[in-house]
Amino acid sequence: MRPNLTAAEQRSALVGSAVDLGQEGPDNDYGFGRIDALAAYDSITNQPPPDTTPPSIDIVTPADGVTYSRGQAVNASYSCQDEAGGSGLASCQGTVTDGSAIDTATPGSKTFTVMATDNSGNEASVTSTYTVDECTTRGTLAGETLTGTAGDDVICGGGGGGDTIKGLGGNDILKGQGGADKLLGGTGQDLLDGGSGVDTASYSTSLTAITASLATNSATGEGSDAFVGIENLLGSPRADTLTGSDTDNTLTGGDGNDTEQGGAGPDTILGGGGADELFGGGGNDTVNSRDGINGNDSLAGGPGTDTRVTDAREKSIVGFP
């Protein structure tokens, strides 16, 4: 017997097993009919026990503890199931519907929750925690070439250094991490963060002239860029203006008529092709105008004991021992 039956359940067993008399169904003469106690007893004892077990939940994606790249396309995958012989599954709902994209738009720790209910009202909930990396692309090895998209990217080099990172279009953040990296922002307003090591901001593929300064950590011409942890500059094929800082820098012009100004540190100033104006600035600098063309470049060593490397004849040479 089932002593925990409610009054409503007892009434339902008696009414459902009664022998109908007179007109079919309940009527004013016989009510619900004649009580059949044995049939009522059988209906109670043969009923399955109440379902008190909540549904089970399986989250396949996002798995707990996994890390995704920022902006990575990841679709949710999960399922819910009631136990065999249970009351049946009533609902199964996640943070997004099964098969839809989860949130990877912003970096940080995120949670994904699935809730399930069966037809007896039992509820279950499972939460998976995942992480979105700040980088849309992250290198894994040393010496890689990592290339962004036409949109806004956050590209991070591997820990070994020696990477070439290209932002292309959009407003990008390029992070060299460790080692000597070369960062090419491309068009847009980019942040070039060299990280540790001696890193270079390169404009070798720019179609416009560049004005770049390591003293102000900024560059204009191919968009508008900001620098963090950049020690060297590589100009474009146009007529660039490159300026160093108070630390050791290497300034390298392209094929245009460039103006390069070193800072207070012991700098290396490289002219490249074109009629260049090269200034060592403070410190013991090396100023190199050798481009195979005589008489086109102007060199000034400035304070300190400077070294010059020139063609047989230059337009002007001053300030050297």
Phi, psi and omega in degrees: 000167182237091185292347182268012178296139175281167178299323181293320179293322178295317180297318181297322179294318180292315182293319184291337182257359182295148178275120184290135179235151179068219180296153180295131180088178180299139176215173185286340182273316187243000181063231178272000179108193182272131178296133175245093187299320182295318179295321178296319179297315180298320181294328179286313185287336181271354178287143177294155178295158181296147179278114179241009182261126179288160178294160174264151182230135177234113176261112178274314180221125005277132177291150181295129176089359183281158178239134177242157174284151176299129181081001181295138179279112181227125179258139180294144175218116180204165179210157177230150181209136174271157183290158178299132181079005179281189184279351179099151182282130179262320181206154177209106188224127177258182176305322166231164180292154180302129181094351179270163183287136174272171184279113171231020187286329183233149182285159176128183179275136182227157177238148177229123187240137173241131178242139181227147178224139174260178185287351174265002178090002177289137184240150176220153180213134177228135180239134176247135179251129179227167183238138174255118179293147177294341185265134172285331175223133179230128177285158181238343184235170173277150175072028180273159167250116183247127187237134180273203183239185176285348180265196181277121182239155167236106187246126184241128178287165175286168185289344185282343179082180181073025183269154169248119186241123184243121182278329186062227183278176178083174177266100191255158170241118181248125182240114182285335185063227184276162173084184182267105185247157176243123185244126178239106186289325186078193180290160181103178179262102190249153171249121180252108183246107184287333185075205179285162182093179181260109190244156185237131168269118186249135174238031185295338181255006183291141178268357180233159178292152186242139166245111185229139181224127173277349175285323179256356181054052181208160177209145175228164180125299174257074190079201180226115188245156173237147183245144168222126177065035178254129182252334186232155177234139173236119186280184181265179174285000182263189180275099186260160170239114184241132183231136179270183180244195179278354179260183181287124180229155167241119179250123184235118176278167176262218183272355182277182176275093191263154170243121183233128184234114177285166178259212185280344183276176176281094189262161170245120183247117184243123187280317186077199179285169179092174178268100189257153172244114190241125182236124181288324184076202179287166178086174180269099190257158169246119182246120188239112180250005187293114179224010179082007180238123181278140168077018183253343189250154176242131183235139173223123184284316183083189179300155180097174178263103189257157178242134178245145174231115189226173166283178183301330180215137177233166181295317181204137177222118178220155172081023178241151177301000000 
